């Protein structure tokens, strides 16, 4: 089934991020960061299915050769900022429906990208990635990175900051709504264009950007496992934070089941006649919540006691997570001790993970 996913992130110098590094990694290219003198080489990537730079429609008849050159565009984005805490790029990460073919996926995300650049007047670097082939990866994980400049693009270069980068006070002076409305708009718009692409492809599946409650679905949302915890468990390590999140989720599910059972008992008064299925004169019935719990427990094996037991305080969780992460890194380094070191300037990132 098609899955909705759209995540927005920003890249700032205060966090050590580089727009040139991000662009090189996503496009699988070798780019020199002229500001720092560092070269980012990701030409060994094998999962880049499509890449292009999308520009606003009003510049279609202009000479924009400088902006269509990836290295030149992102070095311009870096040189345009002077503050050491400047935001240099923002990115939309979207999941692409596996039900669509390769051309349909590209057309979907290209059209969405064009809408974004026409709305905000920035330059956007679009890259489509195939699912990774490492153990435990999801073969349905087709996705796209939409890396955008924080400044408006013109024929002369990058100009003023886009309206997305303005604070709410400045936006109010311009007659604009708070910036959170832009995120809500983009989330809804991605669902709309995705469903339209699925409809045109004669696929019945649909996506929905709304919460479960807004959709009228009465169940607890599945827990989100942070990336670091996910990676540790994928490598076979125990992670206290992930276990605690799952235990909290199970507790919420149990509480919901008991609450629903209580409402059902109030709505339906007990019958004065004994049940024909009762034995030895017993008249009690197994509650719906208990039946559902029994079914769920029998469907999935019970975890060992040592896995169910989890740290109870936030500080214990953090300490356990740090210890587990350090142990995993140390063991991974020992295993890779005899492996070939990457060439100077190479870096490897894992920005493609999201649960589908």
SULZIZI-V994567 format. One record per residue. N is the residue number from 1. RES is the residue in one small letter. PSI is psi in radians with two decimals (* if undefined). Layout:
# SULZIZI-V994567
<<N RES PSI> <N RES PSI>>
This chain:
# SULZIZI-V994567
<<1 x 2.64> <2 x 2.52> <3 x 2.37> <4 x 2.27> <5 x 2.18> <6 x 2.15> <7 x 2.38> <8 x 2.29> <9 x 2.78> <10 x 2.76> <11 x 2.11> <12 x 2.66> <13 x -0.49> <14 x -0.46> <15 x 0.13> <16 x 0.25> <17 x 2.69> <18 x 2.25> <19 x -0.63> <20 x -0.77> <21 x -0.80> <22 x -0.74> <23 x -0.73> <24 x -0.75> <25 x -0.83> <26 x -0.66> <27 x -0.19> <28 x 0.77> <29 x 3.00> <30 x 2.00> <31 x 2.37> <32 x 2.22> <33 x 1.85> <34 x -0.41> <35 x -0.68> <36 x -0.29> <37 x 0.13> <38 x 2.45> <39 x 2.28> <40 x 2.03> <41 x 1.92> <42 x 0.59> <43 x -0.13> <44 x 0.01> <45 x 2.41> <46 x 0.07> <47 x 0.18> <48 x 1.97> <49 x -0.53> <50 x 2.51> <51 x 2.47> <52 x 2.78> <53 x 2.20> <54 x 2.30> <55 x 2.77> <56 x 2.55> <57 x -0.49> <58 x -0.14> <59 x 0.21> <60 x -0.58> <61 x 0.09> <62 x 2.80> <63 x 1.79> <64 x 0.57> <65 x -0.58> <66 x -0.65> <67 x -0.39> <68 x -0.07> <69 x 1.98> <70 x -0.84> <71 x -0.72> <72 x -0.69> <73 x -0.85> <74 x -0.43> <75 x -0.57> <76 x -0.65> <77 x -0.64> <78 x -0.76> <79 x -0.35> <80 x -0.29> <81 x 2.39> <82 x -0.40> <83 x 2.58> <84 x -0.12> <85 x 0.41> <86 x 2.57> <87 x 2.18> <88 x -0.28> <89 x 2.82> <90 x 2.74> <91 x 2.44> <92 x 2.14> <93 x 2.13> <94 x 2.54> <95 x 2.37> <96 x 2.38> <97 x 2.23> <98 x -0.33> <99 x -0.33> <100 x 2.70> <101 x 3.12> <102 x -0.81> <103 x -0.68> <104 x -0.66> <105 x -0.75> <106 x -0.77> <107 x -0.67> <108 x -0.93> <109 x -0.47> <110 x -0.77> <111 x -0.70> <112 x -0.71> <113 x -0.71> <114 x -0.66> <115 x -0.71> <116 x -0.81> <117 x -0.57> <118 x -0.53> <119 x -0.72> <120 x -0.16> <121 x 0.44> <122 x 3.00> <123 x 2.50> <124 x 2.25> <125 x 1.88> <126 x 2.20> <127 x 2.25> <128 x 2.26> <129 x 2.55> <130 x 2.85> <131 x 2.56> <132 x 2.78> <133 x 0.28> <134 x 2.78> <135 x 2.36> <136 x -0.11> <137 x 2.75> <138 x 2.08> <139 x -0.12> <140 x 0.03> <141 x 1.02> <142 x 2.31> <143 x 2.92> <144 x 2.47> <145 x 2.20> <146 x 1.62> <147 x 2.09> <148 x 2.59> <149 x 2.76> <150 x -0.04> <151 x 2.68> <152 x 2.47> <153 x 2.40> <154 x 3.11> <155 x -0.41> <156 x -0.28> <157 x -2.78> <158 x 2.33> <159 x -2.26> <160 x 2.80> <161 x 2.53> <162 x 2.88> <163 x -0.38> <164 x -0.48> <165 x -0.08> <166 x 2.56> <167 x 2.93> <168 x -0.55> <169 x -0.80> <170 x -0.68> <171 x -0.66> <172 x -0.68> <173 x -0.51> <174 x 0.05> <175 x 0.39> <176 x 2.70> <177 x 2.88> <178 x 2.62> <179 x -0.38> <180 x -0.49> <181 x -0.47> <182 x -0.72> <183 x -0.75> <184 x -0.69> <185 x -0.81> <186 x -0.71> <187 x -0.80> <188 x -0.68> <189 x -0.67> <190 x -0.67> <191 x -0.72> <192 x -0.86> <193 x -0.54> <194 x -0.80> <195 x -0.59> <196 x -0.71> <197 x -0.69> <198 x -0.71> <199 x -0.78> <200 x -0.47> <201 x 0.09> <202 x 0.70> <203 x 2.30> <204 x -0.45> <205 x 2.57> <206 x 2.77> <207 x 2.82> <208 x 2.22> <209 x -0.17> <210 x 2.84> <211 x 2.88> <212 x -0.72> <213 x -0.73> <214 x -0.51> <215 x -0.12> <216 x 0.37> <217 x 2.06> <218 x 1.41> <219 x 2.84> <220 x 2.38> <221 x 2.50> <222 x 2.58> <223 x 2.52> <224 x 2.12> <225 x 2.11> <226 x 2.69> <227 x -0.77> <228 x -0.75> <229 x -0.72> <230 x -0.79> <231 x -0.67> <232 x -0.81> <233 x -0.58> <234 x -0.51> <235 x 0.13> <236 x 0.22> <237 x 2.62> <238 x 2.47> <239 x 2.07> <240 x -0.64> <241 x -0.78> <242 x -0.70> <243 x -0.70> <244 x -0.72> <245 x -0.67> <246 x -0.68> <247 x -0.71> <248 x -0.70> <249 x -0.77> <250 x -0.64> <251 x -0.69> <252 x -0.70> <253 x -0.77> <254 x -0.75> <255 x -0.68> <256 x -0.73> <257 x -0.74> <258 x -0.66> <259 x -0.75> <260 x -0.66> <261 x -0.68> <262 x -0.70> <263 x -0.67> <264 x -0.67> <265 x -0.58> <266 x -0.60> <267 x -0.50> <268 x 1.77> <269 x 2.58> <270 x 2.57> <271 x 2.47> <272 x -0.23> <273 x 2.45> <274 x 2.63> <275 x 2.43> <276 x -0.35> <277 x -0.11> <278 x 2.60> <279 x 2.63> <280 x 0.64> <281 x 0.12> <282 x 2.38> <283 x 0.00> <284 x 2.52> <285 x 2.61> <286 x 2.27> <287 x 2.65> <288 x -0.68> <289 x -0.67> <290 x -0.70> <291 x -0.76> <292 x -0.67> <293 x -0.74> <294 x -0.75> <295 x -0.73> <296 x -0.69> <297 x -0.63> <298 x -0.45> <299 x -0.50> <300 x 2.31> <301 x 2.54> <302 x 2.42> <303 x 2.69> <304 x 2.73> <305 x -0.65> <306 x -0.38> <307 x -0.53> <308 x -0.64> <309 x 2.22> <310 x 2.73> <311 x 2.53> <312 x -0.34> <313 x 2.76> <314 x -0.67> <315 x -0.66> <316 x -0.70> <317 x -0.79> <318 x -0.74> <319 x -0.77> <320 x -0.70> <321 x -0.72> <322 x -0.74> <323 x -0.77> <324 x -0.74> <325 x -0.75> <326 x -0.70> <327 x -0.71> <328 x -0.76> <329 x -0.69> <330 x -0.78> <331 x -0.65> <332 x -0.70> <333 x -0.67> <334 x -0.68> <335 x -0.58> <336 x 0.18> <337 x -0.62> <338 x 0.00> <339 x 2.82> <340 x 2.33> <341 x 2.54> <342 x 2.70> <343 x 2.72> <344 x 2.38> <345 x -0.15> <346 x 2.53> <347 x 2.66> <348 x 2.34> <349 x 2.87> <350 x 1.14> <351 x 0.05> <352 x -0.06> <353 x 2.21> <354 x 2.53> <355 x 2.24> <356 x *>>
